[in-house]
Amino acid sequence: AFQRAVLQTAPEYVSCVIQINSDEEQWVSESPYLRAFDRLDEVHHQMEEETLSAAMNEIGYSLILQETCPLPNGKALVRLDYKRNGDNMIYGAYLDDGKLLDEIINAIGVFYEQYNWLITDHEITNSEYGKLFESQEYLWLSGEEFHKIAKSDDCEIWCVASAFPKSIALEEILKYELPYADGNAGFWIDDVKLQTPLSELEIVIFDGCSCFILSKQKAHRDLFLEKFNGSYDLIEDNKKRNAIIAIITDEVKDIQEYIENDHFVWHVYHAIFNNRSLDSKYELLLEKCRSRLMSIGLL
């Protein structure tokens, strides 16, 4: 359960404090309040540093700091800090153009049969397989099954397709929320995560008009960028755009239009980057925004 909780957010650092007891039978010290801990022994589980570190290693975290603070009665608090390993990074690439699912999978060098696939938030145009998808919240497909559907003639699938190692059971995967695309603000933050951290790869296709991938493998991102003209690094673009929005927000925060409607930030953004018109009374505001953005290389 603790491993799943960590993987749900996949933070760069995790800090834990555990109590070590030299006497496992007397893990609560004598005190006038001892009775308040009655029956805790029914749920108490002695945790050891080595066991915790082994569990963290399994999900890609390495121990970087260990400190011990002695306590009375043979007890101690042990602080254990862990850092996410570099190979746990998530890589992403985006294309503002529609591509077929089979085209994307072939472009990034993935073999369907390597994985089992969870298909969610889906819509399909192919009549042959339409009934399979109809009224299903999700589909759990073998690589062979998914390959047959994706490569079939006149088949266009708009969905989130998540690839999982074959060793991971569907029961474990369904302990997490099902991945989705429509209205998912998590795609546009600086530190984008796979929606189901047990997956290796996530492919998202929006209504045939845009698509992107998230992957634990850098090669998938690099191949996507190489194969599809006009594609770009999703995570780097998010970081740049969010930094720009933060500066614009700082400049407009006291303006009445922003106070009444925070979408005013985007009006300013599009005026600067897409030459959209904005009332001339904001020309000084635009110049201040441009000046700040230029000073840090964002314009």
Number of C-alpha atoms within 10 A of each C-alpha: 6 10 13 15 10 16 17 17 15 21 14 13 15 16 13 11 14 16 18 21 19 11 11 11 8 13 17 15 12 10 8 7 9 10 9 9 9 9 9 10 12 7 7 9 9 11 12 13 15 9 10 16 16 13 13 20 16 10 18 16 24 18 19 12 11 14 11 14 11 13 12 7 14 13 19 16 15 18 16 19 18 21 18 20 15 10 10 15 16 19 24 29 24 22 21 14 16 15 20 16 23 20 11 21 18 14 16 18 12 15 12 20 14 14 23 24 27 23 27 22 19 22 17 18 12 16 10 13 14 13 11 11 15 12 8 12 11 16 16 14 15 18 18 15 14 21 17 11 16 20 14 13 9 11 18 21 23 26 24 28 24 27 25 24 14 14 8 13 11 14 8 10 16 11 10 15 10 17 21 16 17 11 7 9 9 13 19 15 15 17 17 19 24 26 21 22 19 19 21 17 26 24 22 23 26 20 16 16 12 15 24 26 26 27 23 20 16 14 13 23 23 16 16 25 20 14 13 16 10 11 17 20 18 22 22 15 17 17 15 14 16 15 15 18 16 12 15 23 20 11 16 19 14 10 12 11 13 14 12 9 9 14 12 18 21 13 14 23 21 13 15 17 10 10 10 11 11 14 7 9 8 11 11 10 16 19 12 14 23 19 14 16 16 11 10 8 9 13 13
